[in-house]
Amino acid sequence: MSKVGIVTGTSRGLGWALSEHLLEKGWIVAGCSRLAKGPIHKRYRHFQLDIADEPKVIAMIRQVATIQGRIDALVNNAGIASMNSLLLTPTAVAENLMRVNYLGAFVFLRECAKIMVRQRMGRIVNLSTVAVPLSLQGEAAYVASKAALEALTRVASVELKPYGITVNAIGPGPVDTALTRTVPRNKIDALNRRIGRTEMGSTTEVVESIMRFLNDQSGGHTGQVVYLGAV
């Protein structure tokens, strides 16, 4: 029987790459983004929505659970970034970062966990960033939103462990995606030097790290935040 996974932010980049990898492994994948596009595959279904739109998120998850009968994994990949000096960061920017990076992931986690509790199993992976442990300058609001996601990861792992559900997080360094291409190259190079890398990370590397937490043998690993780099 095929496993069923939900991946957020599947219109491009890491979400797209992860969805394709899961599909190649025989999974059924439900993805979402604000854009009406995702991988083309008979076992993939795309939902066009804003991950912070709670009613639409709940409707998506219930529909997937009703049609497929289960949800085996959730990967909270969707997110946004913003580079602003702390003193010049508008409140609206900070609010939007928290709305997407934390609250959107929170609703997906909460609703998928309700299904997983009934199954007595599930795998949840949240996407954080090395910017959190590095206290990266110029990204205070972004770092705060991802730090909140890491705190959620740890607390949720404790609450959900008795039900056979694991909750972990991956914190990549700079990865060659549309998001990082908007960041000045000198800033990317400086960040890579801080984490002991000489080049951009790859989506393949991040996908492989996520898959370690999704496999059936990973039940003993929960509440972990794994950074991809020397931090």
C-alpha positions as CSV (number, residue, x, y, z in Angstrom):
1,M,0.0,0.0,0.0
2,S,1.3,3.4,-1.0
3,K,2.2,5.8,1.8
4,V,0.4,9.2,1.8
5,G,2.3,12.4,2.3
6,I,1.5,16.1,2.5
7,V,4.1,18.6,1.4
8,T,3.6,22.4,1.5
9,G,5.2,24.8,-1.0
10,T,5.3,22.4,-3.9
11,S,5.2,24.8,-6.8
12,R,9.0,25.1,-7.0
13,G,12.3,24.5,-5.3
14,L,12.7,22.1,-2.5
15,G,8.9,21.3,-2.2
16,W,8.8,20.3,-5.9
17,A,12.0,18.2,-5.6
18,L,10.8,16.4,-2.5
19,S,7.4,15.7,-4.0
20,E,9.0,14.2,-7.1
21,H,11.3,12.0,-4.9
22,L,8.4,10.7,-2.9
23,L,6.4,10.0,-6.0
24,E,9.4,8.0,-7.4
25,K,9.4,6.0,-4.2
26,G,5.7,5.1,-4.7
27,W,4.1,7.6,-2.4
28,I,0.8,9.4,-2.9
29,V,1.5,13.1,-2.5
30,A,-0.8,16.0,-1.8
31,G,0.9,19.4,-2.3
32,C,-0.1,23.0,-2.0
33,S,1.1,26.5,-2.8
34,R,-0.4,29.9,-3.7
35,L,0.3,29.0,-7.4
36,A,-1.8,26.6,-9.4
37,K,1.1,24.3,-10.3
38,G,3.0,21.3,-9.0
39,P,4.5,18.1,-10.3
40,I,2.6,16.3,-13.0
41,H,1.9,12.8,-11.8
42,K,-1.1,10.4,-11.4
43,R,-0.4,10.1,-7.7
44,Y,0.0,13.8,-7.1
45,R,-2.8,16.2,-6.3
46,H,-2.3,20.0,-6.0
47,F,-4.3,22.4,-3.8
48,Q,-4.0,26.1,-4.5
49,L,-4.1,27.9,-1.2
50,D,-2.4,30.2,1.2
51,I,-1.0,28.0,4.0
52,A,-2.1,30.6,6.6
53,D,-5.7,30.3,5.4
54,E,-7.0,28.1,8.2
55,P,-10.3,27.0,6.7
56,K,-8.8,26.0,3.4
57,V,-5.9,24.1,5.1
58,I,-8.4,22.2,7.3
59,A,-10.6,21.4,4.2
60,M,-7.5,20.2,2.3
61,I,-6.3,17.9,5.1
62,R,-9.8,16.4,5.7
63,Q,-10.2,15.8,2.0
64,V,-6.9,14.0,1.7
65,A,-7.7,11.9,4.8
66,T,-11.2,11.0,3.5
67,I,-10.0,10.0,0.0
68,Q,-6.8,8.2,1.0
69,G,-7.9,6.9,4.4
70,R,-4.7,8.0,6.1
71,I,-1.9,10.6,6.3
72,D,1.6,9.1,6.9
73,A,3.7,12.2,6.7
74,L,3.7,15.9,6.7
75,V,6.6,18.1,5.5
76,N,6.1,21.8,6.4
77,N,8.3,23.2,3.7
78,A,6.5,26.4,2.6
79,G,8.0,29.6,3.9
80,I,9.1,33.1,3.1
81,A,12.1,35.2,4.0
82,S,12.9,38.9,4.3
83,M,16.2,40.7,4.9
84,N,15.7,43.8,7.0
85,S,17.8,45.6,9.5
86,L,16.0,45.2,12.9
87,L,15.4,48.9,13.2
88,L,14.0,49.2,9.7
89,T,11.7,46.2,9.8
90,P,8.1,47.2,9.3
91,T,5.6,45.5,11.7
92,A,3.7,44.2,8.7
93,V,6.8,42.3,7.5
94,A,7.3,40.7,10.9
95,E,3.6,39.8,11.1
96,N,3.6,38.2,7.6
97,L,6.8,36.2,8.4
98,M,5.2,34.8,11.5
99,R,1.9,34.2,9.8
100,V,3.4,32.0,7.1
101,N,6.5,30.5,8.7
102,Y,5.0,29.7,12.0
103,L,1.2,29.9,12.0
104,G,0.8,28.2,8.6
105,A,3.0,25.3,9.7
106,F,1.2,25.2,13.1
107,V,-2.2,24.7,11.5
108,F,-0.9,22.0,9.1
109,L,0.8,20.2,12.0
110,R,-2.2,20.4,14.3
111,E,-4.7,19.1,11.7
112,C,-2.4,16.3,10.3
113,A,-1.6,15.2,13.9
114,K,-5.3,14.7,14.6
115,I,-5.4,12.2,11.8
116,M,-2.1,10.6,12.8
117,V,-3.2,10.2,16.5
118,R,-6.1,8.0,15.3
119,Q,-3.6,5.9,13.2
120,R,-1.2,5.7,16.1
121,M,1.7,6.7,13.8
122,G,3.0,9.5,11.7
123,R,6.1,11.5,10.6
124,I,6.3,15.3,10.7
125,V,9.2,17.3,9.5
126,N,9.4,21.1,9.7
127,L,11.9,23.2,7.6
128,S,13.9,25.6,9.7
129,T,17.3,27.3,8.8
130,V,20.9,27.6,10.0
131,A,20.1,31.3,10.5
132,V,18.5,30.5,13.9
133,P,21.6,29.2,15.7
134,L,23.8,31.7,13.9
135,S,21.6,34.6,15.0
136,L,22.0,36.0,11.5
137,Q,22.2,39.7,11.3
138,G,19.7,41.5,9.1
139,E,17.1,38.7,9.5
140,A,15.7,39.2,13.0
141,A,12.1,38.8,12.1
142,Y,12.7,35.8,9.8
143,V,14.9,34.1,12.4
144,A,12.3,34.7,15.1
145,S,9.6,33.0,13.0
146,K,11.8,30.0,12.4
147,A,12.8,29.8,16.1
148,A,9.1,29.7,16.9
149,L,8.8,26.7,14.5
150,E,11.7,25.0,16.2
151,A,10.1,25.5,19.6
152,L,6.8,24.0,18.2
153,T,8.8,21.1,16.9
154,R,10.2,20.2,20.3
155,V,6.9,20.6,22.3
156,A,4.9,18.8,19.7
157,S,7.4,15.9,19.7
158,V,6.8,15.4,23.4
159,E,3.0,15.6,23.2
160,L,2.7,13.3,20.2
161,K,5.4,10.7,21.0
162,P,2.9,8.5,22.9
163,Y,0.9,8.1,19.7
164,G,3.8,6.9,17.6
165,I,4.2,10.3,15.9
166,T,7.7,11.8,15.4
167,V,8.2,15.6,14.9
168,N,11.6,16.8,13.8
169,A,13.1,19.8,11.9
170,I,15.8,20.3,9.3
171,G,17.7,23.5,9.1
172,P,19.5,23.9,5.8
173,G,22.1,26.4,4.9
174,P,21.8,28.3,1.6
175,V,20.3,26.1,-1.1
176,D,20.2,27.0,-4.8
177,T,16.5,27.9,-5.1
178,A,14.5,30.8,-6.4
179,L,14.4,32.2,-2.9
180,T,18.1,32.4,-2.4
181,R,18.7,33.8,-5.9
182,T,17.2,37.1,-4.6
183,V,20.0,37.3,-1.9
184,P,23.2,39.1,-2.8
185,R,26.0,36.6,-3.6
186,N,28.4,38.2,-1.1
187,K,25.9,37.5,1.7
188,I,25.5,33.9,0.6
189,D,29.2,33.4,0.4
190,A,29.7,34.9,3.9
191,L,27.0,32.6,5.4
192,N,28.6,29.5,3.7
193,R,31.9,30.4,5.2
194,R,30.3,30.6,8.7
195,I,29.0,27.0,8.4
196,G,32.1,25.6,6.8
197,R,30.9,25.3,3.2
198,T,32.5,26.4,0.0
199,E,29.4,26.2,-2.2
200,M,25.6,26.3,-2.2
201,G,23.8,23.2,-0.8
202,S,21.6,21.2,-3.1
203,T,17.9,20.2,-2.9
204,T,19.1,16.6,-3.2
205,E,21.0,16.9,0.1
206,V,18.0,18.4,1.9
207,V,15.6,15.8,0.5
208,E,17.9,13.0,1.7
209,S,18.0,14.5,5.1
210,I,14.2,14.8,5.3
211,M,13.8,11.2,4.1
212,R,15.8,9.9,7.1
213,F,13.1,11.2,9.3
214,L,10.3,9.8,7.2
215,N,11.3,6.2,7.1
216,D,9.7,3.5,9.2
217,Q,12.9,2.9,11.2
218,S,13.1,6.5,12.5
219,G,10.6,6.1,15.3
220,G,13.2,6.7,17.9
221,H,14.3,10.0,16.6
222,T,11.9,12.9,17.6
223,G,12.2,16.4,18.9
224,Q,15.5,16.9,16.9
225,V,16.6,20.0,15.0
226,V,19.3,19.0,12.5
227,Y,21.3,21.8,10.9
228,L,23.0,21.1,7.6
229,G,26.3,22.8,8.3
230,A,28.8,23.4,11.1
231,V,26.9,25.6,13.4
